[in-house]
Amino acid sequence: MDELNIPYCLPEIGEEEIAEVVDTLRSGWLTMGPKTIAFEEQIAAYTGAKYAVAVNSCTAALHLSLLAYGIGRGDEVITSPYTFASTGNVIVHSGARPVFADIQRDTFNIDPEKINEAITPKTKAIIPVHFAGQPCDMKEIQEIADDHNLVVIEDAAHAIGAEYRGKKIGSLSDATCFSFYATKNMTTGEGGAVTTDDQKIADKMRILRLHGISKDAWKRYSAQGSWYYEIEECGWKYNMTDIQAALGIHQLRKLDGFVATRRKYAEMYSAALRDLEGVVTPVEKEGRKHVYHLYPVLVNEMNRGDFIREMAEMGIGCSVHFIPLHQHPAYQKLFECMKGDCPNATWLYEHEVSLPLYPKMSLMDLESVISCINRVMYD
């Protein structure tokens, strides 16, 4: 086998994005301006939501959503432990307490039955995390929320383009938060967005994303704007820039194509690996459109660390998603979490490996990854 160099992930950036960024640089609108506004309109239209608010990260999107819905000190927010740091951290920064409900072993997604068990009189919101790009059990989660008058804020960092029962993620709940980080299914380099059907919530997030002032840069410095502004609330510097939006406008146009390639490659991985002893491939639940931001497999017959090391020695980049939040020192110290909490999350973490999967991969790259897995497992 020739020497390989297949990284875990690479973004797909074309000439259209480059030209749009150059146009932005020449326009003079480097911060939030007309292209950010256009990008927001396109995100709303794509997801089927009434409003979209573009921000500088999914972390900012989650934080603003909690604040806009009044989640704060003394409240509890139920979420998955099987997620990146931002999901739990924003709950802490809002003043609330994160409560972790264990996940399903087949999907890595939060288990609605565990949500029900975790509800207390202090519970105010649920943050389901669509792990790897597969939608959670949103019908069951929304029914629980309706029964207990809870807000549902989806962490869809992995799930732009995904569908649940024929509807796009982004149009199902109170608010949905997306990531456009460099490794995601579409990218603005850094960036994110919130979708919602509630105009008051959208307006509040627009105020909070830019220091809490009454007018953004477009409203102050465009030909139709005015220099005068007032600070309505003490907000944050969470806005997206037109440079980022310039990338996003074209990435969004290409997203369905990106997703089609990811799904094709995922099917090829599954066909080649599902009968391989010691490897468990991901499932796609009925009524869902999985967008495969990740292709997570479970390695059961050998040490996970050895598997990743041997793949790296052959030139294949793999990763692990995620170290469950309840296992991190900060959450153990602040909230008395124990490593034995959430046993499904703990078990899956000990066996999970994310294989390379991105549109820039070639079919030969994919076949090389499969060949290397067979060598690691059987040689």
Secondary structure, 3 states (H helix, E strand, C coil): CCCCCECCCCCCCCHHHHHHHHHHHHHCCCCCCHHHHHHHHHHHHHHCCCEEEEECCHHHHHHHHHHHCCCCCCCEEEECCCCCHHHHHHHHHCCCEEEECCECCCCCCECHHHHHHHCCCCEEEEECECHHHCCCCHHHHHHHHHHHCCEEEEEECCCCCCEECCEECCCCCCEEEEECECCCCCCCECCEEEEECCHHHHHHHHHHCECCECCCHHHHHCCCCCCCCCECCCCCECECCHHHHHHHHHHHHHHHHHHHHHHHHHHHHHHHHCCCCCEECCCCCCCEECCCCCEEEEECCCCHHHHHHHHHHCCECCECCCCCHHHCHHHHHHHCCCCCCCHHHHHHHHHEEEECCCCCCCHHHHHHHHHHHHHHHHC
